[in-house]
Amino acid sequence: MTKTTSNRIDVVNDAPLLQVKDVVTSFDIKQKGSYFWQKPATLKAVNGVSFELFAGETLGVVGESGCGKSTLARTIIGLVTARSGSIKFNGEEMLGATKKQMRLKRKDIQMIFQDPLASLNPRMTVGDIIAEPLRTYYPKMPKSEVEQEVRAMMKKVGLLPNQVNRYPHEFSGGQCQRIGIARALILRPKLIICDEPVSALDVSIQAQVINLLQDVQKEMGLALIFIAHDLSVVKHISDRVLVMYLGNAVELGVDKAIYDNPTHPYTQALMSAVPIPDPQIERNKTIQLLEGDLPSPINPPSGCVFRTRCPIADDGCAQTKPVLEGTPDHQVACLKNKVTQLPGAVA
Ligand SMILES: Nc1ncnc2c1ncn2[C@@H]1O[C@H](COP(=O)(O)OP(=O)(O)OP(=O)(O)O)[C@@H](O)[C@H]1O
């Protein structure tokens, strides 16, 4: 796979399509062994995350399991409600929007899920699955037009239009993900949130699905939020990357800054595990292993949440919580390591 150049579309005034500011999403958790009169504990799955996304741009979101990537995605699309913060889409606030307002916005924001087969209704034909959003939002659209749209979309995503009456179980994992993509695209959204869209697929199929996403992104001017464990995949597809740890954004920057100059000790550890195509460099590199377990998000460490596993933390890191700071192209939330712009590191 070769890296494509940025798809970002410079819109009037360069206004962001999506503005996420200080978003906190928490869950009330009844702890094991607690009495019924005891208040549930609060688990902050997303703890004050902020970023902006522009039309046509791809933001990769990385971090180990349980760091809040999916909850962030589900909060943006409105499947869970944020406790506080602001999420603006096209300049309009989505938090606190009425159901009717939210329904209209949902037309422009779609989601693709990790398990392609499980995310499709097994009792519906592929044609009905892809057509469902059209029927919901345009109930008066003539049947023949719906059929035409569905067949055209199947073709666009590499499915045979004559498979329209088949059921999801008759398709491979990669084909099921194409069905999910067709369904997400049928309303011509502006943003697609892809939550680990290729993790469940064979490596050989992953590249096909990613290339398809990139092709439709270019053609339709889509913005993508791409959540993944595989940092190589994120590098290939992203214009910018957000690194999360225990519900917090610890580093945010253009892909070159994050991959060539990882600055937060957590990002450095993640990046050290990414395979390098040159066998000699790969053989000689040191993988930074993270000591200790991920702390419980119910009882996170004071100050910097990464300090309990950080090789460079000192007493000060327990006192002050770092915030993202740096340049527009590269920001880091660390009290010890600050962004240094390497000559030529950032385009
Ligand atoms: N509905 C829920 N109720 C209670 N806790 C939840 C809920 N959803 C997520 N969590 C908790 O929130 C934290 C973040 O979970 P989330 O699924 O967002 O992380 P993730 O980074 O997407 O992980 P993964 O990569 O494994 O999907 C975890 O501690 C998880 O247990």
The ligand as a Gaussian input file, in Angstrom:
#p B3LYP/6-31G(d) Opt

LIG

0 1
 N      -21.700000       0.690000      28.207000
 C      -20.685000       0.710000      29.053000
 N      -20.876000       0.574000      30.382000
 C      -19.837000       0.593000      31.249000
 N      -18.548000       0.730000      30.890000
 C      -18.288000       0.870000      29.580000
 C      -19.328000       0.863000      28.591000
 N      -18.753000       1.009000      27.362000
 C      -17.415000       1.112000      27.576000
 N      -17.138000       1.027000      28.901000
 C      -15.814000       1.117000      29.535000
 O      -15.215000       2.306000      29.041000
 C      -13.820000       2.131000      28.839000
 C      -13.490000       2.461000      27.390000
 O      -14.067000       1.457000      26.561000
 P      -14.042000       1.551000      24.967000
 O      -14.774000       0.361000      24.424000
 O      -14.508000       2.887000      24.557000
 O      -12.489000       1.420000      24.682000
 P      -11.748000       1.044000      23.325000
 O      -10.500000       1.834000      23.329000
 O      -12.664000       1.240000      22.175000
 O      -11.430000      -0.489000      23.506000
 P      -11.423000      -1.641000      22.394000
 O      -10.290000      -1.302000      21.483000
 O      -11.187000      -2.881000      23.196000
 O      -12.761000      -1.599000      21.708000
 C      -13.512000       0.684000      29.196000
 O      -13.034000       0.659000      30.528000
 C      -14.864000      -0.002000      29.085000
 O      -14.942000      -1.097000      29.978000

